[in-house]
Amino acid sequence: MILFSTKERHQDKKESRYRDTRRTAEKMRLAYIGLGSNLGARMQYLDRAVQSLQKLRGIENLRCSSVYETEPVGHTRQPEFLNAVVEVRTQFEPMQLLQALQTIESSLGRERAEHWGPRTIDLDILAVQGVVRHDGKGLQLPHPQIANRRFVLVPWAELEPDFIVPGLDQKVGQLLEKCRDPSDVRRYMTAQAWGEQMQKEIM
C-alpha cells in the first residue's frame, strides 16, 4: 500500500475531481424545454418551474428566453398562455428528463384531464442535442409539432436561433421563418426582467 503525504493526497484528490468533472461535462447535452401556463398565477407557475429545474442535480447552465403571451392552439376556448423556452445542459437520458419534468408538473398541480386543455404548468422537451427518437412509444424527439407552433419557435429563436434541430436538420430561426401558424405571440416580459424578478423572490 502506498501512503501519500497530506499535500500529495490533496493533489491526488484535486486531480481526481478534475477528471470526474471532465467526464461529467463530456456526458452533458443541450436540451430545450418549452414552458406554458394558462391557469391561476401564470408567472408564478413559470417561476416555480424554472426554480425546480435549477435544483435538479442532472441539469446545469440554465438559460431562459423572454416570456410571451400567446393564443391557445387546438382547444381555443380557454385563457391565453404565458410561454417561454429554457436551454439546459443535462446528463439525463431523454426518458429520465421526461420523468423529472413530469414530477415537477405534478408538484405544481398539473392535471391531464383534457388534451390541449388549460393547465397550471406544461413542460415539454422540444429537442435534445444529437437525439432523434420516433419509435411510437411515448416520447418523440424532436417534439413532432415544433415546426408548426409560433408559441414555441418565437421564444426559442430568441434564445438560440442557430441551434440545428436533430432530425429536421434546420436551424430554429429557419423553422420560424417558414412557420405558417397565424396565432398571436407577443412579448410579456423580457428575459432580463424575468431573471431579476426570480432573484428577488429567492432573496
C-alpha positions in Angstrom: 0.0 0.0 0.0 1.4 3.4 -0.9 0.9 6.2 1.6 0.7 9.9 0.5 1.7 13.0 2.3 -1.2 15.4 3.1 -0.1 17.6 0.2 0.2 14.7 -2.2 -3.1 13.3 -1.1 -4.8 16.7 -1.6 -3.3 17.0 -5.1 -4.4 13.5 -5.9 -8.0 14.3 -4.8 -7.9 17.5 -6.8 -6.8 15.7 -10.0 -9.5 13.1 -9.4 -12.2 15.7 -9.0 -11.0 17.3 -12.2 -11.2 14.0 -14.1 -14.7 13.4 -12.7 -15.8 16.9 -13.7 -14.4 16.4 -17.2 -16.2 13.1 -17.6 -19.4 14.6 -16.5 -19.0 17.6 -18.9 -18.4 15.1 -21.8 -21.8 13.5 -21.0 -23.7 16.8 -20.9 -26.0 17.5 -23.8 -28.0 20.6 -24.7 -31.7 20.3 -24.2 -34.5 22.7 -24.9 -37.7 22.7 -22.8 -40.9 24.6 -23.5 -42.9 26.0 -20.6 -46.5 27.1 -20.6 -49.2 28.1 -18.2 -52.7 29.5 -18.6 -54.4 28.9 -15.2 -54.1 30.8 -11.9 -51.0 32.9 -11.2 -49.3 32.1 -14.6 -46.0 33.9 -13.9 -45.6 32.2 -10.5 -46.0 28.8 -12.1 -43.3 29.6 -14.6 -41.1 30.9 -11.9 -41.5 27.8 -9.8 -41.0 25.5 -12.7 -37.7 27.2 -13.5 -36.6 27.2 -9.9 -37.4 23.4 -9.7 -35.4 22.8 -12.9 -32.4 24.6 -11.4 -32.5 22.3 -8.3 -32.2 19.1 -10.4 -28.7 17.6 -10.0 -28.6 16.5 -13.6 -29.0 19.9 -15.0 -26.6 22.9 -15.4 -26.3 26.3 -17.1 -30.0 27.0 -17.4 -30.8 29.9 -19.8 -34.3 31.4 -20.3 -36.0 33.2 -23.1 -38.4 36.1 -22.6 -41.9 35.3 -21.6 -44.6 35.6 -24.3 -48.4 35.8 -24.1 -49.9 33.6 -26.7 -53.3 32.5 -28.1 -54.3 28.9 -27.2 -53.9 26.4 -30.1 -56.2 23.4 -30.6 -58.8 24.0 -28.0 -59.2 27.7 -28.3 -61.9 28.4 -25.8 -59.6 28.8 -22.8 -57.4 31.6 -21.3 -54.3 32.8 -23.0 -51.0 31.2 -22.2 -47.7 32.5 -21.0 -44.9 30.6 -22.8 -41.1 30.5 -22.6 -38.3 28.2 -23.6 -35.3 27.3 -21.5 -32.0 25.8 -22.5 -30.1 23.5 -20.2 -27.1 21.2 -20.3 -28.1 17.8 -18.9 -26.6 14.5 -18.2 -30.1 12.9 -18.1 -31.2 10.5 -20.8 -34.3 11.7 -22.5 -36.7 9.5 -20.6 -35.1 10.5 -17.3 -35.5 14.1 -18.2 -39.1 13.5 -19.1 -39.8 11.8 -15.8 -38.2 14.7 -14.0 -40.4 17.2 -15.8 -43.5 15.2 -15.1 -42.6 15.2 -11.4 -42.3 19.0 -11.5 -45.6 19.3 -13.3 -47.3 17.1 -10.6 -45.8 19.2 -7.8 -47.3 22.3 -9.4 -50.8 20.8 -9.7 -50.8 19.8 -13.3 -53.9 17.7 -14.2 -54.2 15.9 -17.5 -58.0 15.9 -17.8 -58.2 17.2 -21.4 -55.9 17.1 -24.4 -54.7 20.6 -25.2 -56.8 21.8 -22.3 -56.0 24.5 -19.7 -53.2 23.8 -17.3 -51.2 25.3 -14.4 -48.0 24.3 -16.0 -46.8 22.4 -19.1 -43.2 21.3 -19.6 -42.3 19.8 -22.9 -38.9 18.5 -24.2 -38.6 20.3 -27.6 -35.2 18.8 -28.6 -32.1 17.1 -27.2 -28.7 17.6 -28.9 -27.9 14.6 -31.1 -31.1 12.7 -30.3 -33.8 11.6 -32.8 -36.5 9.4 -31.3 -39.6 8.3 -33.2 -40.4 4.8 -32.1 -44.1 5.3 -31.4 -43.6 4.6 -27.7 -44.4 7.8 -25.9 -41.6 10.4 -26.0 -40.8 11.6 -29.5 -37.8 13.8 -30.3 -37.7 16.4 -31.6 -41.2 17.3 -30.5 -43.4 16.5 -33.5 -45.3 19.9 -33.5 -42.4 22.3 -33.1 -42.3 23.4 -36.7 -46.0 24.4 -36.6 -46.0 26.3 -33.3 -45.1 30.0 -33.1 -45.5 30.0 -29.4 -42.6 27.6 -29.3 -40.5 29.0 -32.1 -40.6 32.7 -31.2 -39.1 32.3 -27.7 -36.8 29.5 -28.9 -35.4 31.6 -31.8 -34.8 34.5 -29.4 -32.8 32.2 -27.1 -30.8 30.2 -29.8 -31.8 30.8 -33.4 -28.8 28.8 -34.8 -29.5 25.5 -33.0 -29.9 22.8 -35.6 -32.8 20.7 -34.7 -31.8 17.0 -34.9 -33.9 15.1 -37.4 -35.1 18.3 -39.1 -31.6 19.5 -40.0 -32.8 23.1 -39.9 -32.0 26.0 -37.6 -34.6 27.2 -35.2 -34.6 30.6 -36.9 -35.2 28.9 -40.2 -38.2 27.0 -38.8 -39.7 30.2 -37.5 -39.3 31.9 -40.9 -41.2 29.0 -42.6 -43.9 28.6 -39.9 -47.4 29.2 -41.1 -49.0 29.4 -37.7 -51.0 32.7 -37.7 -51.6 32.8 -33.9 -50.6 35.9 -32.0 -47.4 35.8 -29.9 -46.4 38.9 -28.1 -43.6 39.6 -25.5 -45.0 39.7 -22.0 -41.7 40.1 -20.0 -38.1 40.3 -21.2 -35.6 37.6 -20.1 -33.7 40.1 -18.1 -36.7 41.3 -16.2 -37.8 37.7 -15.6 -34.4 36.9 -14.2 -34.4 39.9 -11.9 -37.9 39.0 -10.7 -36.8 35.5 -9.8 -33.7 36.8 -8.0 -35.9 39.0 -5.8 -38.1 36.0 -5.0 -35.1 33.9 -3.9 -33.8 36.8 -1.7 
